[in-house]
Amino acid sequence: MSQIGGGGFDPVDPGDTGNGNGGTAMATTFVQQGAAIDYTPGADTPAGTVVVQGDLVGVTRVDLKAGQLGALAAEGVFDFPKATGTGNGFTAGQLAYWDNTNDVATKTATGNKLIGKAVRAAAEADATVRIRLSQ
């Protein structure tokens, strides 16, 4: 048995992942595509609501009832509300973040959660910006 990097990896044993436990690592199991993820809201949540869970941002596509299992869109292209005025325009391809305090998309990373990228430009006067979810 040869050791590479002190991790105990055995290149002869295809089951050895180098984690030091002799090839008994738990396999990763595919669960779903990930376009939507399970979500049970604590309160009734209307369609189009942006939901932040840690660093994950999702969007409800239908009304969800409190305490009932539903789903959040974790992929797709959505029109997000944004602030208007000087400095609030977006260019196509620009990173977009969710400001959970003001409930708007923003270009400001500090204190906000990554949503994805703008898929088309939005002028400063526009009330929405079209964003592709990609976290």
C-alpha atoms as a printed R data frame, in Angstrom:
    type eleno elety resid chain resno       x      y       z
1   ATOM     1    CA   MET     A     1   0.000  0.000   0.000
2   ATOM     2    CA   SER     A     2   1.425  3.373  -0.961
3   ATOM     3    CA   GLN     A     3   0.551  6.566   0.796
4   ATOM     4    CA   ILE     A     4   0.027  9.799  -1.083
5   ATOM     5    CA   GLY     A     5  -0.105 12.980   0.933
6   ATOM     6    CA   GLY     A     6  -0.409 11.058   4.190
7   ATOM     7    CA   GLY     A     7  -4.103 10.364   3.545
8   ATOM     8    CA   GLY     A     8  -3.679  6.602   3.266
9   ATOM     9    CA   PHE     A     9  -4.938  6.498  -0.336
10  ATOM    10    CA   ASP     A    10  -4.437  3.091  -1.964
11  ATOM    11    CA   PRO     A    11  -4.354  3.471  -5.772
12  ATOM    12    CA   VAL     A    12  -4.833 -0.315  -6.138
13  ATOM    13    CA   ASP     A    13  -8.116 -0.294  -4.196
14  ATOM    14    CA   PRO     A    14 -10.745  1.548  -6.296
15  ATOM    15    CA   GLY     A    15 -12.970  1.839  -3.233
16  ATOM    16    CA   ASP     A    16 -10.354  3.794  -1.295
17  ATOM    17    CA   THR     A    17 -11.171  7.495  -1.390
18  ATOM    18    CA   GLY     A    18  -8.115  8.613   0.521
19  ATOM    19    CA   ASN     A    19 -10.129  9.610   3.570
20  ATOM    20    CA   GLY     A    20  -8.085  7.363   5.835
21  ATOM    21    CA   ASN     A    21 -10.789  4.791   6.554
22  ATOM    22    CA   GLY     A    22  -9.635  2.110   4.113
23  ATOM    23    CA   GLY     A    23 -12.205  2.575   1.372
24  ATOM    24    CA   THR     A    24 -15.363  2.535   3.449
25  ATOM    25    CA   ALA     A    25 -16.509  6.023   2.471
26  ATOM    26    CA   MET     A    26 -20.240  6.603   2.168
27  ATOM    27    CA   ALA     A    27 -21.347  6.873  -1.440
28  ATOM    28    CA   THR     A    28 -22.945 10.068  -2.699
29  ATOM    29    CA   THR     A    29 -26.496  9.387  -3.833
30  ATOM    30    CA   PHE     A    30 -28.311 11.359  -6.535
31  ATOM    31    CA   VAL     A    31 -31.605 12.731  -5.190
32  ATOM    32    CA   GLN     A    32 -33.061 15.125  -7.792
33  ATOM    33    CA   GLN     A    33 -32.170 17.590 -10.552
34  ATOM    34    CA   GLY     A    34 -32.342 20.505  -8.122
35  ATOM    35    CA   ALA     A    35 -34.523 22.895 -10.131
36  ATOM    36    CA   ALA     A    36 -36.885 22.926  -7.153
37  ATOM    37    CA   ILE     A    37 -36.192 22.130  -3.525
38  ATOM    38    CA   ASP     A    38 -38.542 21.100  -0.721
39  ATOM    39    CA   TYR     A    39 -39.731 23.892   1.531
40  ATOM    40    CA   THR     A    40 -42.279 24.041   4.345
41  ATOM    41    CA   PRO     A    41 -43.159 27.649   5.193
42  ATOM    42    CA   GLY     A    42 -43.984 28.788   8.712
43  ATOM    43    CA   ALA     A    43 -46.666 31.142   7.360
44  ATOM    44    CA   ASP     A    44 -48.787 31.313   4.211
45  ATOM    45    CA   THR     A    45 -46.446 32.399   1.426
46  ATOM    46    CA   PRO     A    46 -47.725 33.823  -1.869
47  ATOM    47    CA   ALA     A    47 -46.310 32.920  -5.281
48  ATOM    48    CA   GLY     A    48 -43.355 35.081  -6.250
49  ATOM    49    CA   THR     A    49 -41.976 35.362  -2.728
50  ATOM    50    CA   VAL     A    50 -38.194 35.313  -2.386
51  ATOM    51    CA   VAL     A    51 -37.176 32.961   0.434
52  ATOM    52    CA   VAL     A    52 -33.720 33.064   2.022
53  ATOM    53    CA   GLN     A    53 -32.447 29.986   3.869
54  ATOM    54    CA   GLY     A    54 -28.875 30.600   4.974
55  ATOM    55    CA   ASP     A    55 -27.017 31.320   1.725
56  ATOM    56    CA   LEU     A    56 -29.681 29.675  -0.440
57  ATOM    57    CA   VAL     A    57 -32.197 31.931  -2.172
58  ATOM    58    CA   GLY     A    58 -35.294 30.423  -3.770
59  ATOM    59    CA   VAL     A    59 -38.567 31.688  -5.202
60  ATOM    60    CA   THR     A    60 -42.076 30.342  -4.653
61  ATOM    61    CA   ARG     A    61 -43.823 29.643  -7.959
62  ATOM    62    CA   VAL     A    62 -47.235 28.952  -6.397
63  ATOM    63    CA   ASP     A    63 -48.964 29.965  -3.162
64  ATOM    64    CA   LEU     A    64 -47.758 27.833  -0.232
65  ATOM    65    CA   LYS     A    65 -49.785 27.109   2.905
66  ATOM    66    CA   ALA     A    66 -48.200 27.351   6.345
67  ATOM    67    CA   GLY     A    67 -46.910 24.009   7.593
68  ATOM    68    CA   GLN     A    68 -47.479 22.212   4.282
69  ATOM    69    CA   LEU     A    69 -44.645 20.864   2.178
70  ATOM    70    CA   GLY     A    70 -44.133 22.852  -0.997
71  ATOM    71    CA   ALA     A    71 -41.218 23.798  -3.195
72  ATOM    72    CA   LEU     A    72 -38.916 26.685  -3.987
73  ATOM    73    CA   ALA     A    73 -37.494 27.264  -7.436
74  ATOM    74    CA   ALA     A    74 -33.709 27.068  -7.164
75  ATOM    75    CA   GLU     A    75 -33.145 27.454 -10.922
76  ATOM    76    CA   GLY     A    76 -34.756 29.514 -13.619
77  ATOM    77    CA   VAL     A    77 -35.063 33.100 -14.798
78  ATOM    78    CA   PHE     A    78 -37.207 35.519 -12.788
79  ATOM    79    CA   ASP     A    79 -38.006 39.225 -12.795
80  ATOM    80    CA   PHE     A    80 -36.900 40.472  -9.372
81  ATOM    81    CA   PRO     A    81 -37.904 43.835  -7.920
82  ATOM    82    CA   LYS     A    82 -35.056 46.320  -7.670
83  ATOM    83    CA   ALA     A    83 -34.553 49.829  -6.352
84  ATOM    84    CA   THR     A    84 -34.792 52.660  -8.857
85  ATOM    85    CA   GLY     A    85 -32.630 55.740  -9.200
86  ATOM    86    CA   THR     A    86 -28.982 56.611  -9.638
87  ATOM    87    CA   GLY     A    87 -26.635 53.644  -9.371
88  ATOM    88    CA   ASN     A    88 -29.367 51.003  -9.483
89  ATOM    89    CA   GLY     A    89 -29.028 49.873 -13.100
90  ATOM    90    CA   PHE     A    90 -27.762 46.424 -14.101
91  ATOM    91    CA   THR     A    91 -25.756 45.244 -17.094
92  ATOM    92    CA   ALA     A    92 -26.266 41.817 -18.647
93  ATOM    93    CA   GLY     A    93 -24.084 39.262 -16.875
94  ATOM    94    CA   GLN     A    94 -23.703 41.322 -13.707
95  ATOM    95    CA   LEU     A    95 -23.881 39.503 -10.370
96  ATOM    96    CA   ALA     A    96 -27.086 40.143  -8.451
97  ATOM    97    CA   TYR     A    97 -27.737 39.831  -4.721
98  ATOM    98    CA   TRP     A    98 -30.910 39.750  -2.633
99  ATOM    99    CA   ASP     A    99 -31.342 42.525  -0.074
100 ATOM   100    CA   ASN     A   100 -33.642 40.743   2.389
101 ATOM   101    CA   THR     A   101 -34.169 43.932   4.419
102 ATOM   102    CA   ASN     A   102 -35.559 45.971   1.516
103 ATOM   103    CA   ASP     A   103 -36.841 43.012  -0.558
104 ATOM   104    CA   VAL     A   104 -34.999 44.040  -3.728
105 ATOM   105    CA   ALA     A   105 -32.239 42.766  -5.996
106 ATOM   106    CA   THR     A   106 -29.039 44.761  -5.714
107 ATOM   107    CA   LYS     A   107 -25.473 44.875  -7.031
108 ATOM   108    CA   THR     A   108 -24.161 45.198  -3.474
109 ATOM   109    CA   ALA     A   109 -22.639 41.974  -2.160
110 ATOM   110    CA   THR     A   110 -21.975 43.148   1.405
111 ATOM   111    CA   GLY     A   111 -24.701 41.955   3.760
112 ATOM   112    CA   ASN     A   112 -26.745 40.374   0.951
113 ATOM   113    CA   LYS     A   113 -27.176 36.888  -0.559
114 ATOM   114    CA   LEU     A   114 -26.109 35.928  -4.084
115 ATOM   115    CA   ILE     A   115 -29.078 35.320  -6.404
116 ATOM   116    CA   GLY     A   116 -27.339 34.852  -9.740
117 ATOM   117    CA   LYS     A   117 -26.681 37.020 -12.797
118 ATOM   118    CA   ALA     A   118 -28.719 39.545 -14.720
119 ATOM   119    CA   VAL     A   119 -29.636 38.099 -18.122
120 ATOM   120    CA   ARG     A   120 -30.386 41.483 -19.651
121 ATOM   121    CA   ALA     A   121 -29.671 45.073 -18.813
122 ATOM   122    CA   ALA     A   122 -32.001 46.994 -16.507
123 ATOM   123    CA   ALA     A   123 -32.012 50.789 -16.548
124 ATOM   124    CA   GLU     A   124 -31.798 52.792 -13.337
125 ATOM   125    CA   ALA     A   125 -35.490 53.715 -13.726
126 ATOM   126    CA   ASP     A   126 -36.628 50.081 -14.199
127 ATOM   127    CA   ALA     A   127 -38.524 48.569 -11.268
128 ATOM   128    CA   THR     A   128 -37.349 45.004 -12.058
129 ATOM   129    CA   VAL     A   129 -34.285 43.149 -13.269
130 ATOM   130    CA   ARG     A   130 -34.344 39.757 -15.003
131 ATOM   131    CA   ILE     A   131 -32.038 37.337 -13.190
132 ATOM   132    CA   ARG     A   132 -31.021 33.730 -13.761
133 ATOM   133    CA   LEU     A   133 -30.825 31.952 -10.412
134 ATOM   134    CA   SER     A   134 -27.343 30.470 -10.033
135 ATOM   135    CA   GLN     A   135 -25.886 30.109  -6.578
